[in-house]
Amino acid sequence: MRLRLGTRGSALALWQARLAASRLAALNPGLDVEIVVLKTEGDRFADAALTAAGGRGVFVREIEEAILAGTIDAGVHSLKDLPTEPAAGTALAAILPRDDPRDALVSATATTLAELPEGARLATGSPRRRGQLLAARPGLAFVDVRGNVDTRIRKLGEGAFDALVLAVAGLTRLAIDDALWTPIPTEVCLPAPGQGALAIQTRAEDGPTRALVAPLDDSETAQATIAERTFLGALGAGCLAPAGALAQVADGRLTLTALVATPDGTKVVRETASGTMSDAAVLGLAVAEEILAAGGDAIVKGAR
């Protein structure tokens, strides 16, 4: 048997694709997994702001097109990069067990936001991170940054900015020295919906490939990210919205905490709700409705 697995070409994306390939091979002795590297629009315009590069879906569109064209059988994505409505004719065949979903402060001198001096230059291209971190530390100055993890850390070392915010999952997957970074509590900064989780996407009608991939699916991660992504989809502002969400499972209950924030951090609307595992989508919709009704609607409209 042979499976062609599409991925972006960054070190992190290749690590993720190799993880999926190794798990598939372990479950299917004799399976030959070929990793096919594709360059996405987000990769081609690595120095441009995401909005200038095309906005939502810039890191997945070419992979989805290759799936639909049949040049690959499946694609591996960071789930946070996937639009809440994947391309027509495709399906999310598996969500792998989630790694730490938190963001991290990357700095050689500070382990918390409070330790950063007034006016410190904090690098992030994310409106979600910027709004929440400015709410916590109004005196910070923000610098837009693009590029892969290694590029961003190199720029930090060169003094382009004083600190950097990256996802914990990416740092741990690439074995970046944990002396350089510290997780940011979710009470301070909620992650992007789906952050820390990997998704495998296939053609919707490709039964054999979906069956091959399905055993990799982790039900708790799947339900948690359904709640988060349903929340984001209900906002109607896409993956560039200044919105964070984290759903967690405990004792069979699913608790979703989510928010929207203005880019300047002056207004944050945050809500939490719980339900059963089967209520994931309903929970996401309910929290979105509460946030929009509590003033989040104006924030989301501003983001559009």
GUPA-137480 format. One record per residue (C-alpha): residue number from 1; residue in one letter; z, y, x. Coordinates in nm, 4 decimals, decimal comma. Layout:
BEGIN
 num residuo        z        y        x
 NUM       A        Z        Y        X
...
# end
This chain:
BEGIN
 num residuo        z        y        x
   1       M   0,0000   0,0000   0,0000
   2       R  -0,0672   0,3562   0,1086
   3       L   0,0728   0,6867  -0,0141
   4       R  -0,0574   1,0287   0,0923
   5       L   0,2316   1,2748   0,0863
   6       G   0,1472   1,6458   0,1027
   7       T   0,3676   1,9099   0,2602
   8       R   0,3677   2,2505   0,4244
   9       G   0,3592   2,2518   0,8032
  10       S   0,6843   2,4307   0,8905
  11       A   0,9514   2,2412   1,0833
  12       L   1,1733   2,2391   0,7741
  13       A   0,8973   2,1218   0,5400
  14       L   0,8006   1,8428   0,7808
  15       W   1,1647   1,7335   0,8102
  16       Q   1,1825   1,7140   0,4310
  17       A   0,8558   1,5204   0,4035
  18       R   0,9689   1,2723   0,6684
  19       L   1,2967   1,2204   0,4830
  20       A   1,1080   1,1393   0,1621
  21       A   0,8663   0,9160   0,3518
  22       S   1,1455   0,7208   0,5214
  23       R   1,3272   0,6634   0,1936
  24       L   1,0089   0,5492   0,0234
  25       A   0,9290   0,3133   0,3097
  26       A   1,2833   0,1703   0,3029
  27       L   1,2489   0,0918  -0,0675
  28       N   0,8950  -0,0455  -0,0345
  29       P   0,8476  -0,2684   0,2726
  30       G   0,4861  -0,2552   0,3817
  31       L   0,4241   0,0882   0,2309
  32       D   0,2184   0,3114   0,4621
  33       V   0,3137   0,6763   0,4015
  34       E   0,0701   0,9302   0,5449
  35       I   0,2022   1,2863   0,5708
  36       V  -0,0742   1,5365   0,4986
  37       V  -0,0081   1,8947   0,6128
  38       L  -0,1452   2,1732   0,3927
  39       K  -0,1317   2,5495   0,4483
  40       T  -0,0205   2,7442   0,1425
  41       E  -0,0832   3,1070   0,0535
  42       G   0,2747   3,1900   0,1504
  43       D   0,2111   3,0407   0,4958
  44       R  -0,1146   3,2316   0,5461
  45       F   0,0545   3,5636   0,4699
  46       A   0,3799   3,4884   0,6519
  47       D   0,4456   3,8509   0,7435
  48       A   0,3823   3,9964   0,3960
  49       A   0,6375   4,0421   0,1189
  50       L   0,6232   3,7547  -0,1302
  51       T   0,5039   3,9914  -0,4038
  52       A   0,2142   4,1015  -0,1826
  53       A   0,1367   3,7388  -0,0972
  54       G   0,0944   3,6547  -0,4632
  55       G   0,4463   3,6113  -0,6037
  56       R   0,5446   3,2917  -0,7771
  57       G   0,4083   2,9602  -0,6571
  58       V   0,2837   3,0876  -0,3203
  59       F   0,4407   2,7949  -0,1331
  60       V   0,3217   2,5201  -0,3682
  61       R  -0,0129   2,6126  -0,5243
  62       E  -0,2377   2,4473  -0,2648
  63       I  -0,0257   2,1328  -0,2711
  64       E  -0,0538   2,1161  -0,6507
  65       E  -0,4305   2,1652  -0,6259
  66       A  -0,4549   1,8787  -0,3760
  67       I  -0,2523   1,6544  -0,6084
  68       L  -0,4836   1,7315  -0,8996
  69       A  -0,7945   1,6864  -0,6827
  70       G  -0,6701   1,3452  -0,5702
  71       T  -0,6769   1,4301  -0,1987
  72       I  -0,3043   1,3520  -0,1875
  73       D  -0,0959   1,1292  -0,4132
  74       A   0,2228   1,3355  -0,4150
  75       G   0,3747   1,6521  -0,2749
  76       V   0,7211   1,7253  -0,1356
  77       H   0,8668   2,0662  -0,2180
  78       S   1,1876   2,2596  -0,1835
  79       L   1,2665   2,2672  -0,5544
  80       K   1,3567   2,6369  -0,5447
  81       D   0,9939   2,7133  -0,4491
  82       L   0,8468   2,5383  -0,7543
  83       P   0,7714   2,7549  -1,0586
  84       T   0,9710   2,6505  -1,3641
  85       E   0,6404   2,5408  -1,5186
  86       P   0,4588   2,3233  -1,2617
  87       A   0,0806   2,3100  -1,2746
  88       A  -0,0694   2,1466  -1,5835
  89       G  -0,1458   1,7821  -1,5201
  90       T   0,1381   1,7384  -1,2699
  91       A   0,4894   1,6014  -1,3108
  92       L   0,8155   1,6108  -1,1182
  93       A   0,8499   1,2394  -1,0467
  94       A   1,1808   1,2584  -0,8562
  95       I   1,4536   1,5018  -0,7549
  96       L   1,6336   1,3763  -0,4443
  97       P   2,0138   1,4033  -0,4011
  98       R   2,1016   1,7627  -0,3349
  99       D   2,2340   1,9001  -0,0076
 100       D   2,4747   2,1953   0,0095
 101       P   2,3195   2,4577  -0,2235
 102       R   2,5013   2,7602  -0,0790
 103       D   2,3643   3,0491   0,1219
 104       A   2,4950   3,1172   0,4720
 105       L   2,5679   3,4273   0,6769
 106       V   2,3972   3,3843   1,0145
 107       S   2,5535   3,6022   1,2834
 108       A   2,6797   3,5699   1,6384
 109       T   2,9654   3,8131   1,5685
 110       A   3,0712   3,7841   1,2013
 111       T   3,1788   3,4914   0,9866
 112       T   3,2225   3,6888   0,6631
 113       L   3,0598   3,9879   0,4978
 114       A   3,3865   4,1784   0,5450
 115       E   3,3527   4,1436   0,9217
 116       L   3,0153   4,3184   0,9284
 117       P   3,0518   4,6862   1,0244
 118       E   2,9552   4,9658   0,7872
 119       G   2,5782   5,0080   0,7879
 120       A   2,5122   4,6683   0,9467
 121       R   2,1501   4,5539   0,9070
 122       L   2,1449   4,2344   0,7003
 123       A   1,8085   4,0589   0,6800
 124       T   1,6840   3,8930   0,3619
 125       G   1,3695   3,9200   0,1543
 126       S   1,5451   3,7916  -0,1584
 127       P   1,6268   4,0341  -0,4439
 128       R   1,8835   3,7772  -0,5650
 129       R   2,0718   3,7803  -0,2366
 130       R   2,0397   4,1548  -0,1906
 131       G   2,1843   4,2399  -0,5319
 132       Q   2,4820   4,0082  -0,4995
 133       L   2,5653   4,0976  -0,1406
 134       L   2,5401   4,4697  -0,2083
 135       A   2,7804   4,4210  -0,4992
 136       A   3,0233   4,2616  -0,2534
 137       R   2,9569   4,5013   0,0381
 138       P   2,7951   4,8282  -0,0792
 139       G   2,7828   4,9726   0,2726
 140       L   2,5319   4,7263   0,4155
 141       A   2,1721   4,8135   0,5050
 142       F   1,9070   4,5557   0,4170
 143       V   1,5990   4,4560   0,6134
 144       D   1,3131   4,2512   0,4669
 145       V   1,2306   3,9386   0,6642
 146       R   0,9734   3,6594   0,6318
 147       G   0,8824   3,3596   0,8438
 148       N   1,0297   3,0156   0,9011
 149       V   1,3920   2,9501   0,9950
 150       D   1,3276   2,9424   1,3708
 151       T   1,1350   3,2710   1,3581
 152       R   1,4107   3,4462   1,1656
 153       I   1,6837   3,3252   1,4004
 154       R   1,4748   3,4313   1,7006
 155       K   1,4387   3,7816   1,5518
 156       L   1,8166   3,7927   1,5038
 157       G   1,8661   3,7065   1,8703
 158       E   1,6206   3,9793   1,9694
 159       G   1,8274   4,2376   1,7815
 160       A   1,5848   4,3065   1,4974
 161       F   1,8893   4,3051   1,2673
 162       D   2,2618   4,2381   1,2869
 163       A   2,2879   3,9366   1,0564
 164       L   2,0722   3,7117   0,8446
 165       V   2,1078   3,5143   0,5220
 166       L   1,9565   3,1650   0,5006
 167       A   2,0139   2,8527   0,2916
 168       V   2,2779   2,6150   0,4277
 169       A   2,0516   2,3177   0,3485
 170       G   1,7752   2,4423   0,5762
 171       L   2,0161   2,5149   0,8596
 172       T   2,1754   2,1707   0,8436
 173       R   1,8423   1,9892   0,8079
 174       L   1,7158   2,1584   1,1243
 175       A   2,0503   2,1013   1,3021
 176       I   2,0994   2,4718   1,3718
 177       D   2,4304   2,5117   1,5581
 178       D   2,6955   2,5692   1,2911
 179       A   2,8816   2,8017   1,5289
 180       L   2,6122   3,0560   1,4425
 181       W   2,6542   3,0488   1,0639
 182       T   2,9133   3,0337   0,7858
 183       P   2,8600   2,9386   0,4186
 184       I   2,8949   3,2261   0,1732
 185       P   3,1213   3,1356  -0,1210
 186       T   2,9353   3,1001  -0,4509
 187       E   3,1841   3,3456  -0,6005
 188       V   3,0142   3,6028  -0,3762
 189       C   2,6539   3,4787  -0,3839
 190       L   2,5132   3,2223  -0,6266
 191       P   2,2136   3,0315  -0,4862
 192       A   1,8600   3,0249  -0,6186
 193       P   1,8041   2,7740  -0,9007
 194       G   1,7238   2,4394  -0,7395
 195       Q   1,8335   2,5436  -0,3900
 196       G   1,9232   2,2507  -0,1665
 197       A   1,7217   1,9986  -0,3709
 198       L   1,3891   1,8342  -0,2856
 199       A   1,1262   1,7495  -0,5469
 200       I   0,8397   1,5036  -0,5364
 201       Q   0,5462   1,6022  -0,7565
 202       T   0,2644   1,3725  -0,8689
 203       R  -0,0219   1,3701  -1,1161
 204       A   0,1234   1,3287  -1,4628
 205       E  -0,1052   1,0361  -1,5431
 206       D  -0,0638   0,8549  -1,2104
 207       G   0,1669   0,5805  -1,3349
 208       P   0,1709   0,3689  -1,0155
 209       T   0,2705   0,6623  -0,7912
 210       R   0,5321   0,7861  -1,0378
 211       A   0,6810   0,4361  -1,0507
 212       L   0,6838   0,4179  -0,6712
 213       V   0,8653   0,7519  -0,6405
 214       A   1,1033   0,7236  -0,9382
 215       P   1,3792   0,5263  -0,7563
 216       L   1,4405   0,8295  -0,5332
 217       D   1,5517   1,0353  -0,8336
 218       D   1,9186   1,1357  -0,8432
 219       S   2,0310   1,1823  -1,2051
 220       E   2,3146   1,4282  -1,1369
 221       T   2,0946   1,6513  -0,9220
 222       A   1,8148   1,6252  -1,1767
 223       Q   2,0346   1,7327  -1,4685
 224       A   2,1994   2,0126  -1,2711
 225       T   1,8669   2,1561  -1,1635
 226       I   1,7223   2,1203  -1,5147
 227       A   2,0028   2,3495  -1,6346
 228       E   1,9382   2,5997  -1,3533
 229       R   1,5601   2,6008  -1,3896
 230       T   1,5771   2,6218  -1,7689
 231       F   1,7992   2,9280  -1,7270
 232       L   1,5483   3,0873  -1,4895
 233       G   1,2534   3,0033  -1,7127
 234       A   1,4264   3,1576  -2,0147
 235       L   1,4599   3,4873  -1,8260
 236       G   1,0818   3,5036  -1,8002
 237       A   1,0843   3,6782  -1,4638
 238       G   0,9864   3,3977  -1,2235
 239       C   1,1297   3,2867  -0,8922
 240       L   1,1403   3,6429  -0,7557
 241       A   1,3868   3,7519  -1,0238
 242       P   1,7264   3,8748  -0,8968
 243       A   1,8889   3,5687  -1,0574
 244       G   2,1222   3,3039  -0,9220
 245       A   2,2411   2,9804  -1,0803
 246       L   2,4446   2,6758  -0,9875
 247       A   2,5211   2,3772  -1,2103
 248       Q   2,7766   2,1197  -1,0996
 249       V   2,8861   1,7842  -1,2399
 250       A   3,2517   1,6831  -1,2667
 251       D   3,4007   1,4082  -1,4841
 252       G   3,0735   1,3676  -1,6688
 253       R   3,0614   1,7373  -1,7623
 254       L   2,7978   1,9830  -1,6460
 255       T   2,9104   2,3393  -1,5739
 256       L   2,6510   2,6109  -1,5217
 257       T   2,7310   2,9490  -1,3691
 258       A   2,4489   3,2003  -1,3540
 259       L   2,3849   3,5709  -1,3111
 260       V   2,1344   3,8489  -1,2793
 261       A   2,1935   4,1539  -1,0611
 262       T   2,0238   4,4849  -1,0023
 263       P   1,8673   4,5083  -0,6541
 264       D   2,1153   4,7802  -0,5574
 265       G   2,4132   4,5669  -0,6619
 266       T   2,5503   4,8235  -0,9070
 267       K   2,5333   4,5885  -1,2056
 268       V   2,5915   4,2126  -1,2139
 269       V   2,5952   4,0099  -1,5365
 270       R   2,7507   3,6661  -1,4835
 271       E   2,8289   3,3879  -1,7318
 272       T   2,9612   3,0306  -1,7185
 273       A   2,9326   2,7511  -1,9753
 274       S   2,9891   2,3740  -1,9824
 275       G   2,8423   2,0812  -2,1727
 276       T   2,7522   1,7150  -2,1432
 277       M   2,4959   1,5885  -1,8941
 278       S   2,2437   1,5493  -2,1744
 279       D   2,2903   1,9155  -2,2651
 280       A   2,1359   2,0441  -1,9412
 281       A   1,8393   2,2265  -2,0944
 282       V   2,0434   2,3535  -2,3904
 283       L   2,3053   2,4837  -2,1481
 284       G   2,0450   2,6689  -1,9445
 285       L   1,9041   2,8366  -2,2535
 286       A   2,2477   2,9292  -2,3867
 287       V   2,3585   3,0925  -2,0619
 288       A   2,0306   3,2834  -2,0371
 289       E   2,0736   3,4147  -2,3917
 290       E   2,4320   3,5249  -2,3160
 291       I   2,3287   3,7052  -1,9992
 292       L   2,0313   3,8772  -2,1600
 293       A   2,2468   3,9907  -2,4524
 294       A   2,5182   4,1230  -2,2182
 295       G   2,2862   4,3651  -2,0413
 296       G   2,0797   4,1282  -1,8322
 297       D   1,7692   4,2012  -2,0355
 298       A   1,7337   4,5475  -1,8826
 299       I   1,7823   4,4034  -1,5319
 300       V   1,5145   4,1388  -1,5867
 301       K   1,2705   4,3907  -1,7319
 302       G   1,3262   4,6085  -1,4261
 303       A   1,2486   4,3113  -1,1999
 304       R   0,9190   4,2501  -1,3790
# end
